[in-house]
Amino acid sequence: NPQRLSAMPRAVDRVTAGKHIDAYQEYTSLVGRTDNGRPLPEAVYQDLRERAANPSRRLYVNWRNSTGLDCRAVGPQSPCFCGHRYNEHDWLAFDTRQVGCKMPGCSCKCFRYVPVRGAQDLVCSRCRRSYTEHQPDGSCSAVTGKDQFSSSYTCSCQESFNQHLTVFETRQEREAAGREVDSGWMEQAGKEGLPVCHLGGLTGFTALADGMDRTYAALEGAGGDPMMHRLQLEDEVNTVTALQGKMAGHRALAAARSARPPAVLSRRCSSAEPAPSIGVSGSSVGIPARAAPSRSSSTGPLKAAGRRLGGVRTMD
C-alpha cells in the first residue's frame, strides 16, 4: 500500500543522526546523572549551557603534588571521593570554589579527586577498606573516632596520595603562575560559544596525559614519548584548522609528518580528519529527537574536538 509506505518513518540520514548524537553527548557531559534519568526542561538546560559557555567563569581543576606538578587534569568524568563524577558537581561555583555534589542524598561539600580508573580501587591504609566505604569527608563509616582516609598509593611522581591536593584555579591565577591554559583550538571553541566550564583542568589533548609523561616529553624533546607527540600534534592541527580552515590543517599535518619520525604519528593521526569534531559519536545509531530535543548547536571542527574531551571516560 503506497499510503502506508509513505507514512513509515524514513532512515535517519548521517547529518541528522550526527546532530542528535552530538546533542546527546553534550547533554550528558554537562548534566551527568543529576537529572535522575529525566531530561531537563529545555529552558533549564539552555540556561545551564549558556552559563557553561562563559570561559571567564571557568575553574581549572587539577590533582597536584607537593612540588606543584599537576599530575592529573580533572575532566567531566573524573571520579570524586564521594563516588560521583566531576560533571555531577557544581562546577559553576566560580566565586566560592565549593564545588559540592549535586546528586540527591550526597553530603559531599567539595569535589575531591580519586586517582582510580575503571574497576580500580583505593584502599585505606588504616582500616583496610575501600574509599567507597568512607564518608565523603574522608571519615571511616566502619570505625569510630576521627581517623581520616589515608592511602599508601604512590603516584608516578613518587609522592603518595596524601601528598596531593585537588586544586581549583581561575585562568588569571594559572597565567600568573606560568601554568598552561587552553590550547588554540579550545580558545576558539570558547569564543564560538561552546560549553567549556565543565571541562575542569582539560586544556587540550596533552592534558589527558599523566603529569610525569608531560614532564618527560618536554625534557626529552623530539625523542620523547610518541603518545605525547601525538597529543601535541592533535592540538596543533586542530588549532590551525579552527583558525585557518581545513586545508591549512591538512598542510600542518603534512608538515608534521615530514618533520617528525614516522613512529611518532599514530595511525589515528595519519588517517583521521585533521580537525576531529568536538564530541565524538561512539555509535552510528541516531538518537531520537525526543531524547535530545533540539539541543544541538552549530556543528563544525571545534564541535568535534571539544566533545572528545568532554565525553572521554578516561579523563581522570
N, C-alpha and C positions, 0 to 999 in steps of 0.2 A: 504494500500500500504506500504510494508516494507521499500521502499526507503524514502517515506515521513515521516514515523515514525522515521527512523534513523536520519533524518535531523532536527527533532524537538528538541528544547532545553531541556536538562535534568534538573531535580530538582537540586538546589544547595545544596551540602552536608553541614553539620554543620561546618566543618573545614573551607571550603572556605567562607561560609557566615560569619563566625566569623571574619575572616581576613578582609573582606570588611567592616564589621561593626566597627571593631577596627580602621581601617584606616580612616573611615569617622568621627568617634568620635575624633580621634587625630587631624584630619584636622580642624574640626570646633572649637576645643578647642584652637588651635594655631592661626587660621585665623579669627574666628568670622564672621562678615558680611563685613569685609573690602574688600572682593573680588567682592562685588556688585552682587553676585549670579552667577559669572562665576569662576570656579575653576582656581586657579593659575597655570601657566605653571609648568610642572614637575621640571624643573631646578630651578625655583624661589622658589618653595615650599621646595625642598630638601635643598637649601641653608638656608632658614628660619629654617628648622628643625634642621640642624647641629648647627646653632648658638644657638638655644634654648636648645640644649643638652650639653652646656658648663656650668656646675654648678658654675664655678668660676666667671661667669658674671651675676649671678642671683641677682635680687633685692628682698629683703624680704619686703613685704608691709603690714602694719597693721594700724588699726584705734586706736589711743592711747589717753588715757585721760591725765589730768594734773599731775596725780600721777605716770605716767609711766606704767600703766596697758594696755596691748594690749587687748582691748575689742572685737575687731573683726579682724580676719585674712582675708585679701583680696585674693580672688581667681579669676580664669579666668572669671567667670560670675558675679562678683561683680559690682554693678552699680556706675557710676560716676555722679557728679553733672550735667554734660553735657547731660546725658541721654543715654550714651553708656557704654559698658561693659569694664572691665579691659583688656580683650584679644583683644579689638578693639583700644587699645592704644599702644604706642611704648614701650612695656615692655623690649625692648633690649637697652634702653637708659641708660646703666650702668654708663657711665662716667659722664654725665650731670645730670642725675636723673630728667630730664624734660620729664616725661612720657606723652607726648601730644597725643591727639586723632588723629587717622588715618582715621576716617570716613570722606567722602567727605563733604565739606562745614562746618565742625565743627571747631570753633575757640578755643576749649579747649587746653590750653597750658600745663596742667599737671593734671593727674588723681587726683580726689578728691572724696573720698568715701562718699556715702549717705546711711545711715542705714535704708533702706527700703527693703521689700521682697514682691514679687508678686504684688498685686494691692494696696499695702500700699502707702501712700503719706507723704510728709514732707512739712508742711505749714509754710510760713514766718510769724514771729510774728509782723513784721512791716506793710506789705502790705496785709496780709491775703491771699496771693496767693501761689500756689504750687511751689515747687522748679523748676518744669519743665517750669514755666513761667518766669524764670530768665535767665540771660545770664550765660554762662559757668564760668565767673569770679565772679559770685555771685551778680552782679548788677541787679536791677529790670528793666525789659523792659517796665513796665507799669507806672513807676513813675520816674519823672525827679529828678536829684540830684545824690548824691554819696552814698545813702543808700545801704548797702550790706545785703544779705540774713542773717537772724537771726531766730533761732527757739528755742522754749521752750521745744522741745523734750528732755526727760530725759532718759539716758541710764540706764541699770541695775546697773551700778556702782554709780548711783545717781548724775552724772555730766551731764550737758547739752550738746547739740550738739556743741555749741560754745566753749566748753572746751576740745574738741577733735581735733586731727590733724591726717592727713594721713601721715604716716612716711615711708620713703624709706631707707633701710639699706643693707649693704653688710653682708656676712657671718662673716667676721672678726669683724665687728662692733658689731654684736649680740653676738658673743662669748666673746668679751672683756667686754661686759656689763652683761655677765652671763645669757643671754636670750637663749631660746630654739632654736635649729636649727633642721635639718632634723632628723626624726626617722631612725632607722637602715635600714628598707626596702627601704626608699626613698634615702638614701645614696647609697645603692646598685643599685637602678634604675639609678641614675646619672652616676655611674661607668660603667654601661652597655650601656650607650649612649642613654637613653630615654630622651625626652624633659622635662625639669624641670623649665626653666626660666620663663615660662608663668604662673606658679603656684602662684606667688606672695608670700603671707605670709603663705601658707599652708605647714606645716612641717610634717603632719601626720593626722590621723583621729581625734585625740584630738583637733587639731587646728580648726575643724569645730564647736566646741562648743563655747559658749559665754565666754568672759574672766572671768566673775564672777563665772560661773559654774566651770571653771577650777580651780579657786582660792579656792572655797568651797570644791571641791573634794580633793584637796591637804591638806586642813586643817582638813577635817573630816576623812581622811584615809580610812580604809576598810568600814566604814559606810557611805561613800559619795554617790553621785548621781549615780544610776545604769547606766544611759546613759554614764556618763564619764568613768565608769569602762568598759563598753562595747567598747568604743572607744579606751581606753588604751589597752584592750585585743586584738583588731584587729591589732593595731600597733605591739604589742609584737609577736603575732603569725605570722604576715606577715614577720617580721624581721627574726625570726627563720627559716621560710620556705625559704626565699630568700637566706639565708646564708648557711643553713644546709640541705635543702631538704624537701620534702613534708611529709615524715614520722616523721621528727623532729617537724614539725609544728603540726601534729596530737598529738604527745606526749606533746607538750607545751599546746595545747588546753585542753587535758585530765588533765594535772596538774593544770591548772587554774580552771577547773570545780570542782576538789576535794578540792581546797584551798579556793574557794570563795562561798558565798551563792548562791543557785540556781537562786534567783531572779535577781542577777547581770548579769547573762548570758542571753542575749536576744535570742529569737527564731532564729534570723538570724545567730548569732554566733554558736549556738549549732547545726545547721543543714547545714550551708554552708561549702564549702571547706575552709580549714584554710588559704589559700592564694588566695583571690579573684584576678582575673587578673586585671591589671592596667586600664582598662577602661571598663566600663560595657556596654554591648549592651542592649538597652532597648527594642529591637524588635527581633523577630526570623526571620524576613524577610531579605534576603541578599541584600546588596546594590550593584547594578551593577558595574562591574569593571570600566565602563566609568565614574561613579560618583566619584570613588576613585581610580584613576589609579596607581596601584602598589605602594601604599604609606604605606603598612603595613610593619612593621619591625618584628623582631623575636617575637613570642608570648611566653607567659610564665606567671608565678605567678606575677612577677613585673609588666608586661604589664597590667594585670587586675587591680591590686590595684591602680596604678597610674592614670589610666583613670577614675576610680571612683572619684578621687579627681579632675581631670581636667575637668570632664564633669558634675558634680553635679550642678544643677541650684540654690541650696540654699547656695552656698558658698559665702556668703557676710557678 
